[in-house]
Amino acid sequence: MTLYTGFTYFTKEKVVDLGDIHITADKEHSVNWQPYVGIGVMVIGGALFVISRKNVRTA
C-alpha cells in the first residue's frame, strides 16, 4: 500500500439501448489512498505480530 497508492478498474455502462441494438462503454474508476495509510497498516501489523508472539510464549 505504500508503493502502490491506488488501482483502477473498469465497468461496462450501457450508453444506448434501442431494441436489439445495445451500445456499451467502459467506464474507468480509480481507488486512491495516501502513502501514510500503508505505513499505518505496517505499524498495526507489526504490533499485532509482536503481541501474538508474546501471548504464545506465556501460554
C-alpha distances in whole Angstrom, upper triangle without the diagonal:
4,6,5,6,8,10,14,17,20,23,27,29,33,34,38,40,44,45,44,42,39,36,33,30,26,24,21,18,15,12,10,8,9,7,9,7,4,8,10,8,9,12,13,13,15,17,18,18,21,23,23,25,27,28,29,31,33,34
4,6,6,9,12,16,19,23,26,30,32,35,37,40,43,46,48,47,45,41,39,35,32,28,26,23,20,17,14,11,9,8,5,7,7,4,6,9,9,9,12,14,14,15,18,19,19,21,23,24,25,27,29,30,32,34,35
4,6,9,11,15,18,22,25,29,31,35,36,39,42,45,47,46,44,40,37,34,31,27,25,22,20,16,14,12,11,10,7,10,11,8,10,13,13,12,15,17,17,18,21,22,22,24,26,27,28,30,32,32,34,36,37
4,6,8,11,14,18,21,25,27,31,32,36,38,41,43,42,40,36,34,30,27,23,21,18,16,13,11,9,9,10,8,12,11,9,12,14,13,14,17,18,18,20,22,23,23,26,28,28,29,32,33,33,36,38,39
4,7,11,14,18,21,24,26,30,31,35,37,40,42,42,39,36,33,29,26,23,20,17,14,11,9,6,5,6,6,10,9,8,11,13,13,14,17,18,18,20,23,23,24,26,28,29,30,33,34,35,37,39,39
4,7,10,14,17,20,22,26,27,31,33,37,39,38,36,32,29,26,23,19,17,13,11,7,5,4,6,9,9,13,11,11,14,16,15,16,19,20,20,22,24,25,26,28,30,30,32,34,35,36,38,40,40
4,7,10,14,17,19,23,25,28,30,34,36,35,32,29,26,22,20,16,14,11,9,6,5,7,9,12,13,16,15,14,17,19,17,19,22,22,22,25,27,27,27,30,32,32,33,36,37,37,40,42,42
4,7,10,14,16,20,21,25,27,30,32,31,29,25,22,19,16,12,10,7,6,4,6,9,12,15,16,20,18,18,21,22,21,23,26,26,25,28,30,30,31,34,35,35,37,40,40,40,43,45,45
4,7,10,13,17,18,22,24,27,29,28,26,22,20,16,13,10,8,6,5,7,8,12,15,18,20,23,20,20,24,25,23,25,28,28,27,30,32,31,32,36,36,36,38,41,41,41,44,46,46
4,7,9,13,15,18,20,24,25,24,22,18,16,12,10,6,5,5,6,9,11,15,18,22,23,26,24,24,28,28,27,29,32,31,31,34,36,35,36,39,40,39,42,44,44,44,48,49,49
4,6,10,12,16,17,21,22,21,19,16,14,10,8,6,5,7,8,11,13,17,20,24,26,29,26,26,30,30,29,31,34,33,33,36,38,36,38,41,41,41,43,46,45,46,49,51,50
4,7,9,12,13,17,18,18,16,12,10,6,6,5,6,9,11,15,17,21,24,28,30,32,30,30,34,34,32,35,38,37,36,40,41,40,41,45,45,44,47,49,49,49,53,54,53
4,6,9,11,15,16,16,14,11,9,5,5,6,6,10,12,16,18,22,25,29,31,34,31,32,36,36,34,37,40,39,38,42,43,42,44,47,47,46,49,52,51,52,55,56,56
4,6,7,11,13,13,11,7,6,4,6,9,10,14,16,19,22,25,29,32,35,37,35,36,39,39,38,41,43,42,42,45,47,46,47,50,51,50,53,55,54,55,58,60,59
4,7,10,13,13,11,8,6,5,7,10,11,14,17,20,23,27,30,33,36,39,37,37,41,41,40,43,45,44,44,48,49,48,50,53,53,53,55,58,57,58,61,62,62
4,6,9,10,8,6,5,7,9,13,14,18,20,24,27,30,34,37,40,42,40,41,45,45,43,46,49,48,48,51,53,51,53,56,56,56,58,61,60,61,64,66,65
4,6,8,6,5,7,9,12,15,17,21,23,26,29,33,36,39,42,44,42,43,47,46,45,48,50,49,49,52,54,52,54,57,57,56,59,62,61,61,65,66,65
4,6,5,6,9,12,15,19,20,24,26,30,33,36,40,43,46,48,46,47,50,50,49,51,54,53,53,56,58,56,58,61,61,60,63,65,64,65,68,70,68
4,6,8,11,14,17,21,22,26,28,32,35,38,42,45,48,50,48,48,52,52,50,53,55,54,54,57,59,57,58,62,62,61,63,66,65,65,69,70,69
4,6,10,13,17,20,22,26,28,32,34,38,41,45,47,50,47,48,51,51,50,52,55,54,53,56,58,56,58,61,61,60,63,65,64,64,68,69,68
4,7,10,14,17,19,23,26,29,32,36,39,43,45,48,45,46,49,50,48,50,53,52,52,55,57,55,56,60,60,59,62,64,63,64,67,69,67
4,7,10,13,16,19,22,26,29,32,35,39,41,44,42,42,46,46,44,47,49,48,48,51,53,52,53,56,56,55,58,61,60,60,64,65,64
4,7,10,13,17,19,23,26,29,33,36,39,41,39,40,43,44,42,45,47,47,46,49,51,50,51,55,55,54,57,59,59,59,62,64,63
4,7,9,13,16,19,22,26,29,33,35,38,36,36,40,40,38,41,44,43,42,46,48,46,47,51,51,50,53,56,55,55,59,60,59
4,6,10,13,16,20,23,26,30,32,35,33,33,37,37,36,38,41,41,40,43,45,44,45,49,49,49,51,54,54,54,57,59,58
4,6,10,13,16,19,23,26,28,31,29,29,33,34,32,35,38,37,37,40,42,41,42,45,46,45,48,50,50,50,54,55,55
4,7,10,13,16,20,23,26,28,27,27,31,31,30,32,35,35,35,38,40,39,40,43,44,44,46,48,48,49,52,54,53
4,7,10,13,17,20,22,25,23,24,27,28,27,29,32,32,32,35,37,36,37,40,41,41,43,46,46,46,49,51,51
4,7,10,14,17,19,22,20,21,24,25,24,26,29,28,29,32,33,33,34,37,38,38,40,43,43,43,46,48,48
4,6,10,13,16,18,17,17,21,21,21,23,26,26,26,29,30,30,32,34,35,35,38,40,40,41,44,46,46
4,7,11,13,15,13,14,18,18,17,20,22,22,22,25,27,27,28,31,32,32,34,36,37,38,40,42,42
4,7,10,12,11,12,15,15,15,18,20,20,21,23,25,25,27,29,30,31,33,35,36,37,39,41,42
4,7,8,7,9,11,12,12,15,17,17,18,20,22,22,24,26,27,28,30,32,33,34,37,38,39
4,5,6,8,9,10,12,14,15,16,18,19,21,22,24,26,27,28,30,32,33,34,36,38,39
4,5,5,7,9,10,11,13,15,16,17,19,20,22,23,25,26,28,29,31,32,34,36,37
4,5,5,6,9,10,10,12,14,15,16,18,20,21,22,24,26,27,29,30,32,34,35
4,5,5,6,9,10,11,12,14,15,17,18,20,21,22,24,26,27,29,31,32,33
4,5,5,6,9,10,10,12,14,15,16,18,20,21,23,25,26,27,29,31,32
4,5,5,6,9,10,11,12,14,15,17,18,20,21,23,25,26,28,29,31
4,5,5,6,8,10,11,12,14,15,16,18,20,21,23,24,26,28,29
4,5,5,6,8,10,11,12,14,15,16,18,20,21,23,25,26,27
4,6,5,6,9,10,10,12,14,15,16,18,20,21,23,25,26
4,5,5,6,9,10,11,12,14,15,17,19,20,22,23,25
4,5,5,6,9,10,11,12,14,15,17,18,20,22,23
4,5,5,6,9,10,10,12,14,15,17,19,20,21
4,5,5,6,9,10,11,13,14,16,17,19,20
4,5,5,6,9,10,11,12,14,16,17,19
4,6,5,6,9,10,11,12,15,16,17
4,6,5,6,9,10,11,13,15,16
4,5,5,6,9,10,11,13,15
4,5,5,6,9,10,11,13
4,5,5,6,9,10,11
4,5,5,6,9,10
4,5,5,7,9
4,6,5,6
4,6,5
4,6
4
